[in-house]
Amino acid sequence: MIDKMDFGLFKQISDQENLSEIFDYELNTFDCVRKPKVTGNISLYDLLMQIKYNFLSGMSIDDYLIPKYVDGKSNPDFTKIKEKISTVCYNATFKGYLNEDNLIAPTNLMFLDIDHFNSKDEALAYKEMIVSKYDWIVSCNLSLSRIGLHIIILVDKIIDKGDFNRKYDLISTFYFEGKLDDGANSLVRHTIIPSDINIYINGNPNVLSIDSMLRKVNAVPATNITKANSNTKEKGSGRESIREEKKKGISTAYTFLPNTDLQAITNDAARDGGLIFEEVFDESRFVDPNIPLYYPEGIGVIEINLIRFNNEKVYEGNRNKTIGGISVRLICLNTNYFKDKPDNQKKSAIMTYMLRLNRKICSPPLPEREVVNSVNSNWNRYVSGKIDVNLLLKIKKAFWSKHSTLTSNEKRSVTAKIKNEPKVTETRKKIADAIKELQYSHEKITQKKVAKAGGLSEPTVKNYWSENKSMVKEINQGLISDSMLFENK
């Protein structure tokens, strides 16, 4: 209950008649991340207001400015501060203690965590993108480190722990490009309460329907809008259409940063064991290696991104999940999962690679028996059809030729232009129509008038003004001539 007040009365006196009922949800609070005992309750509304207005609550300015990393390594001083801040559980409520045995009920809210942005500006840019795109986001704010995001969303229904885990993974794959922190995938996860005066709060969020999301995941990929795929005929429908695309494709070993041990063992696995680490398209489909195959709606693919392990170790608590997650993706990639025919010849190569990878990225490494059991278990689950490949798919839109000569930044620039092409075309049309409208009404054409007539912002019109400047000048001169002629008469 908000400030111990009737919710209806609160909405009335605060002039927030449209405020969603979810803001009256009671959430459990805790002393810190290491103490699972429930110490209090707080409404969602009061909690978000605390994040917004209790700037530096419980912390000195010096504490607040301590960075999470120093020279690329975790800062122990930051960890000490994090461990003394109060926490909250958004996902469910509990009786006494935060564990499954004491679960009262899920809230149908989901706490999503994205960490490891390169900078605060990058985190804020991503925040602006997602809150403008997804109306089921309830709130979004910077984490304590200021290089991560805390996102609260509202879903249709959470049944239990397994259901929460499944939906978290699906949401990460389909809506957040796989960026969500695997460590936050738990119904019993509680998180520290940071401060962010610029927190985004959606007073009346929609509900994310998981069934609707699944329908989109299995939808037919849109026709490629680049000339590289203009002559390709789409076959089938739904998942079969995606499988047809993959049957035409090939895979190559993942490309790593140069001169690393991780690169060496992966290249060995690709060369000696014949393992593949990501899906790419058949080179014959590229008309120009510097123009990607692009699908606006995306195609689900399995990818194994190991670059972060060049600089990071996997510690106790995350080792089994990391090793298991990589091995199950390797199994699917290397057994032609789109044909549903396991290739037993790859099993030994996968086992050898996972044992080497364990020794390289885990600190301390898992016992070899645990790695062997993990690979065997995932292999048997795959063979028996118990692995839902949909949960492993990452929605990918752009596919590049391995013969491309562009840098990573140049590729991003080209992809962005292709992605924005429909919007650019629409904007140009709006500007052209607005100019015609002003011309027919015999008004002097200015950027401000074009923006108003076209329903656009002035900065947007300014960006395209050079394309229309000479024509506008000619039209305006014609209007002046007509006016002078009329006056002379």
C-alpha positions in Angstrom: 0.0 0.0 0.0 1.4 3.4 -1.0 2.4 5.3 2.1 -0.2 3.1 4.0 -2.9 4.9 2.0 -5.9 3.5 0.1 -4.7 3.2 -3.5 -7.8 4.7 -5.0 -7.6 7.7 -2.6 -3.9 8.1 -3.4 -4.6 8.2 -7.2 -7.3 10.8 -6.6 -5.3 13.2 -4.4 -2.1 12.8 -6.5 -4.0 13.5 -9.7 -2.8 10.1 -11.2 -6.2 8.5 -12.1 -4.6 6.3 -14.8 -1.8 4.9 -12.5 -1.8 1.1 -13.0 -2.8 -1.1 -10.1 0.6 -2.8 -10.2 2.1 0.2 -8.4 0.3 -0.8 -5.3 2.0 -4.3 -5.3 3.8 -5.0 -2.0 7.4 -6.1 -2.5 9.7 -7.7 0.1 12.8 -5.9 1.2 16.0 -7.2 2.7 19.0 -5.8 4.6 21.6 -6.7 1.9 22.4 -9.2 -0.8 23.9 -11.7 1.6 20.9 -11.8 4.0 17.8 -13.6 2.7 15.6 -12.8 5.6 12.6 -10.5 4.8 12.9 -7.4 6.8 10.1 -5.3 5.4 7.6 -4.5 2.6 7.3 -1.6 0.2 4.9 -0.7 -2.6 6.3 -0.7 -6.1 5.4 3.0 -6.3 7.2 4.0 -3.1 10.2 1.9 -4.2 10.5 3.6 -7.5 10.2 7.0 -5.8 12.9 6.0 -3.4 15.2 5.2 -6.4 14.3 8.5 -8.0 14.6 10.9 -5.0 16.7 9.3 -2.3 19.9 10.2 -4.0 23.0 8.7 -2.3 20.7 7.2 0.4 22.9 5.4 2.9 26.1 6.2 1.0 28.7 8.9 1.1 29.6 10.7 -2.1 33.0 9.0 -1.9 31.4 5.6 -1.8 29.1 6.4 -4.6 31.9 7.4 -6.9 33.9 4.2 -6.4 34.2 2.4 -9.8 33.1 -1.2 -10.3 36.3 -2.1 -12.1 39.9 -0.9 -11.8 42.3 -1.8 -14.7 39.7 -4.2 -16.0 39.4 -6.2 -12.7 36.6 -6.2 -10.1 37.1 -3.5 -7.5 36.9 -5.1 -4.0 35.9 -1.7 -2.5 32.9 -1.5 -4.8 31.9 -5.1 -3.7 32.0 -4.0 -0.1 29.7 -1.1 -0.7 27.3 -3.3 -2.7 27.1 -5.8 0.1 25.8 -3.3 2.6 23.0 -1.7 0.5 19.3 -2.7 1.1 17.7 -5.0 -1.5 14.3 -5.8 -3.0 12.7 -8.8 -4.8 10.5 -7.7 -7.7 9.7 -11.2 -9.0 7.8 -12.8 -6.0 6.8 -12.4 -2.4 8.0 -14.7 0.4 7.1 -15.6 4.0 10.0 -14.9 6.2 12.9 -16.0 4.0 13.8 -15.7 0.3 13.7 -19.3 -0.9 11.3 -21.6 -2.8 9.9 -23.3 0.3 8.7 -19.9 1.6 7.3 -18.7 -1.8 3.9 -16.9 -1.4 3.3 -16.0 -5.0 5.0 -14.6 -8.1 4.1 -10.9 -8.8 4.1 -11.2 -12.6 6.7 -8.5 -12.5 10.1 -9.5 -13.8 13.5 -8.0 -12.9 15.8 -7.9 -15.9 19.5 -7.0 -15.5 21.9 -5.8 -18.1 25.5 -5.3 -17.1 28.9 -4.7 -18.7 28.1 -1.7 -20.9 31.3 0.0 -21.9 30.2 3.3 -20.5 27.3 5.1 -18.8 26.5 6.9 -22.1 26.2 3.5 -23.8 23.9 2.3 -21.0 21.7 5.4 -21.3 21.5 5.1 -25.1 20.3 1.6 -24.8 17.8 2.6 -22.2 16.3 5.3 -24.4 16.0 2.7 -27.2 14.2 0.1 -25.3 11.8 2.3 -23.4 10.7 3.9 -26.6 10.2 0.5 -28.2 8.6 -1.6 -25.5 5.4 -0.4 -23.8 5.5 -3.3 -21.3 8.5 -1.9 -19.5 7.4 -0.6 -16.1 10.7 1.1 -15.1 14.3 1.3 -16.2 17.2 2.9 -14.3 20.9 2.8 -14.0 22.4 0.2 -11.7 24.8 1.1 -8.9 27.8 0.7 -11.2 26.3 3.2 -13.7 27.3 0.9 -16.5 24.3 -1.4 -16.2 20.5 -1.2 -16.3 17.8 -2.5 -14.0 14.6 -3.1 -16.0 11.2 -4.1 -14.6 8.6 -5.5 -16.9 5.0 -6.8 -16.6 4.2 -10.2 -18.1 0.9 -12.1 -18.5 1.7 -14.9 -16.0 4.5 -16.5 -14.1 3.7 -20.0 -12.8 6.8 -21.1 -10.9 10.6 -21.0 -10.9 10.9 -23.1 -14.1 8.4 -20.9 -15.9 10.2 -17.7 -14.8 13.6 -19.1 -16.1 12.1 -20.1 -19.4 10.5 -16.7 -20.0 13.6 -14.8 -18.9 15.6 -16.6 -21.5 13.0 -16.1 -24.2 12.8 -12.4 -23.4 16.6 -12.0 -23.4 16.8 -13.7 -26.8 14.0 -12.1 -28.6 13.8 -8.5 -27.2 17.3 -7.8 -25.7 19.7 -9.4 -28.2 20.9 -11.9 -25.5 22.2 -9.0 -23.4 20.4 -10.0 -20.1 22.6 -11.2 -17.3 22.2 -15.0 -16.9 22.8 -14.5 -13.1 19.5 -12.6 -12.8 17.5 -15.5 -14.2 15.9 -16.6 -10.9 12.5 -16.2 -9.3 14.2 -15.8 -5.9 16.7 -13.1 -7.1 16.8 -10.0 -5.0 18.7 -6.9 -6.1 20.2 -3.8 -4.5 18.2 -0.6 -4.5 20.3 2.0 -6.4 19.6 5.7 -7.0 18.8 7.3 -10.3 17.0 10.6 -10.5 16.4 10.0 -14.2 14.7 6.7 -13.7 12.1 5.9 -16.4 8.6 5.1 -15.0 5.7 4.0 -17.2 2.6 4.8 -15.2 0.3 2.6 -17.2 2.3 -0.2 -18.8 0.9 -2.9 -21.1 1.3 -6.6 -20.4 3.8 -8.6 -22.4 2.1 -11.7 -23.7 4.6 -14.6 -23.9 2.3 -16.5 -26.3 2.3 -13.5 -28.6 6.1 -13.4 -28.4 6.4 -17.1 -29.3 4.2 -16.5 -32.4 6.7 -13.8 -33.5 9.7 -16.0 -32.9 8.2 -18.6 -35.2 7.0 -16.1 -37.8 8.2 -16.2 -41.4 11.3 -14.0 -41.9 10.6 -11.0 -44.0 11.9 -10.7 -47.6 15.5 -9.5 -47.7 15.5 -5.9 -48.7 19.1 -5.8 -50.0 20.0 -6.5 -53.6 22.2 -9.3 -52.4 19.1 -11.4 -51.8 16.7 -9.9 -54.3 16.5 -13.0 -56.5 16.1 -15.5 -53.7 12.8 -17.3 -53.6 11.4 -18.0 -50.1 10.0 -21.5 -49.5 7.6 -22.9 -47.0 6.3 -21.0 -44.0 7.0 -20.5 -40.3 9.8 -22.6 -38.8 10.2 -24.6 -42.0 11.1 -21.3 -43.9 13.8 -20.6 -41.4 15.1 -24.1 -41.7 15.3 -23.8 -45.5 17.5 -20.7 -45.0 19.8 -22.6 -42.7 20.1 -25.6 -45.1 21.6 -23.2 -47.6 24.0 -21.9 -45.0 27.4 -22.8 -43.7 29.2 -22.2 -40.5 32.7 -21.2 -39.7 34.8 -21.1 -36.6 34.3 -18.0 -34.4 36.8 -15.2 -34.9 38.5 -14.1 -31.7 40.8 -11.3 -30.7 44.3 -12.1 -32.0 47.0 -13.7 -30.0 44.9 -15.3 -27.2 45.0 -18.8 -25.8 41.3 -18.9 -26.2 41.7 -18.3 -29.9 44.2 -21.1 -30.1 42.1 -23.8 -28.5 39.1 -22.7 -30.5 41.0 -22.8 -33.8 42.3 -26.2 -32.9 38.8 -27.4 -32.3 37.7 -26.0 -35.6 40.7 -27.4 -37.5 41.2 -30.8 -35.9 37.7 -31.5 -34.6 35.8 -30.0 -37.3 33.7 -28.0 -34.9 31.7 -24.9 -35.9 31.0 -22.0 -33.6 28.5 -19.8 -35.4 26.1 -19.8 -38.4 26.7 -17.8 -41.5 25.2 -17.9 -44.9 26.5 -19.6 -48.0 29.0 -17.4 -49.7 27.3 -17.9 -53.1 24.3 -15.9 -51.9 26.4 -12.7 -51.6 26.4 -10.5 -54.7 28.8 -8.1 -53.0 30.8 -9.2 -49.9 30.4 -5.7 -48.5 26.6 -5.7 -48.6 25.0 -8.0 -46.0 22.0 -10.2 -46.3 19.4 -8.4 -44.2 16.1 -9.6 -42.7 14.1 -6.8 -41.1 12.2 -9.2 -38.8 15.3 -11.3 -38.2 16.1 -15.0 -38.3 16.7 -17.2 -35.2 20.3 -18.5 -35.1 22.5 -20.0 -32.5 25.7 -18.2 -31.7 28.5 -18.8 -29.3 30.2 -15.5 -28.2 33.3 -16.2 -26.2 35.1 -12.9 -26.7 34.2 -11.7 -23.1 36.2 -14.7 -21.7 39.4 -13.2 -23.1 39.4 -10.8 -20.1 37.0 -12.4 -17.7 37.0 -15.6 -15.6 34.0 -17.6 -14.6 33.9 -18.1 -10.9 32.1 -20.5 -8.5 28.3 -20.1 -8.8 28.3 -19.6 -12.6 30.7 -22.3 -13.8 28.2 -25.1 -14.3 25.7 -22.9 -16.0 28.3 -21.4 -18.3 29.9 -24.7 -19.3 26.4 -26.3 -19.8 25.2 -23.3 -21.9 28.2 -23.4 -24.2 28.1 -27.1 -24.6 24.4 -27.3 -25.5 24.9 -24.7 -28.2 27.9 -26.5 -29.6 25.9 -29.7 -29.7 23.0 -28.1 -31.6 25.3 -26.3 -34.0 27.4 -29.3 -34.7 24.6 -31.9 -35.1 22.6 -30.1 -37.8 19.8 -29.2 -35.5 17.7 -27.9 -38.3 17.6 -31.4 -39.7 17.1 -33.1 -36.3 19.8 -35.6 -37.0 22.5 -35.9 -34.3 26.0 -36.4 -35.7 27.7 -38.7 -33.2 31.2 -38.1 -34.7 31.2 -34.6 -33.2 30.6 -35.7 -29.6 34.2 -36.6 -28.9 35.4 -33.3 -30.4 32.9 -31.3 -28.3 34.0 -33.2 -25.1 37.7 -32.4 -25.8 37.0 -28.8 -26.4 34.8 -28.3 -23.3 37.4 -29.8 -21.1 40.1 -27.4 -22.5 37.7 -24.5 -22.3 36.9 -25.3 -18.6 40.5 -25.2 -17.7 40.9 -21.9 -19.6 37.9 -19.8 -18.4 36.8 -21.3 -15.1 38.5 -20.2 -11.8 39.0 -22.7 -10.3 38.2 -25.2 -13.1 35.3 -27.6 -12.6 36.3 -31.2 -11.9 36.7 -33.0 -15.2 34.0 -35.5 -14.2 31.5 -32.6 -13.9 32.3 -31.3 -17.4 32.0 -34.8 -18.9 28.6 -35.3 -17.1 27.4 -32.0 -18.4 28.2 -32.7 -22.0 26.8 -36.2 -21.8 23.6 -35.0 -20.2 23.1 -32.3 -22.8 23.8 -34.7 -25.6 21.3 -37.3 -24.3 18.7 -34.5 -23.8 19.3 -33.4 -27.4 19.0 -36.9 -28.9 15.8 -37.6 -26.9 14.3 -34.3 -28.1 14.1 -32.7 -24.7 16.0 -29.5 -25.7 13.9 -26.6 -26.9 16.1 -25.1 -29.6 13.8 -22.0 -29.6 15.3 -21.0 -26.2 18.8 -21.0 -27.7 18.0 -18.8 -30.7 19.3 -15.3 -31.0 17.3 -13.1 -33.4 19.9 -11.9 -36.0 19.1 -9.5 -38.9 22.3 -8.9 -40.7 24.6 -11.7 -42.2 28.0 -10.7 -43.6 30.3 -12.5 -46.0 33.5 -13.8 -44.6 35.2 -12.1 -47.6 34.0 -8.6 -46.5 36.8 -6.0 -46.3 34.9 -3.6 -44.0 35.8 -2.9 -40.4 33.4 -3.6 -37.6 32.4 0.1 -37.4 31.9 0.2 -41.2 29.7 -2.9 -41.0 27.6 -1.3 -38.3 27.2 1.8 -40.4 26.1 -0.1 -43.5 23.7 -2.2 -41.4 22.2 1.0 -39.8 21.6 2.5 -43.2 19.8 -0.6 -44.4 17.8 -0.8 -41.2 16.8 2.9 -41.5 16.1 2.9 -45.2 12.3 2.5 -44.9 12.2 5.3 -42.3 14.4 7.5 -44.4 12.2 6.9 -47.5 9.1 7.7 -45.5 10.7 10.9 -44.1 11.7 12.1 -47.5 8.2 11.5 -48.8 6.7 13.5 -45.9 9.1 16.4 -46.6 8.3 16.3 -50.4 4.5 16.2 -49.7 4.8 19.1 -47.2 6.7 21.2 -49.7 4.1 20.6 -52.4 1.3 21.4 -49.9 2.9 24.8 -49.1 3.6 25.5 -52.7 0.0 24.9 -53.7 -1.2 27.2 -50.9 1.3 29.9 -52.1 3.1 30.1 -48.8 6.8 30.8 -48.5 8.5 27.5 -47.7 10.6 27.4 -44.6 12.0 24.5 -42.5 9.7 25.3 -39.7 6.6 25.3 -42.0 7.7 22.0 -43.6 8.2 20.4 -40.2 4.7 21.4 -39.1 3.0 20.4 -42.3 4.8 17.1 -42.5 4.4 16.2 -38.8 8.2 16.2 -38.3 10.6 17.8 -36.0 12.7 20.8 -37.2 16.0 19.0 -36.7 14.8 16.1 -38.9 13.8 18.5 -41.7 17.1 20.3 -41.3 19.0 17.0 -41.8 17.3 16.6 -45.2 17.2 20.2 -46.2 20.3 20.1 -48.5 18.4 17.7 -50.7 15.6 20.1 -51.2 17.3 23.5 -50.8 17.7 24.4 -54.5 14.1 23.4 -55.3 12.7 25.3 -52.4 14.8 28.4 -53.4 13.3 28.2 -56.9 9.8 27.8 -55.6 10.2 30.7 -53.2 11.6 33.0 -55.9 8.6 32.1 -58.1 6.3 33.1 -55.3 8.1 36.5 -55.0 7.9 37.0 -58.8 4.2 36.1 -58.8 3.6 38.5 -55.9 5.4 41.4 -57.7 3.5 40.7 -60.9 0.2 40.8 -59.0 1.2 44.1 -57.3 2.1 45.7 -60.7 -1.3 44.8 -62.0 
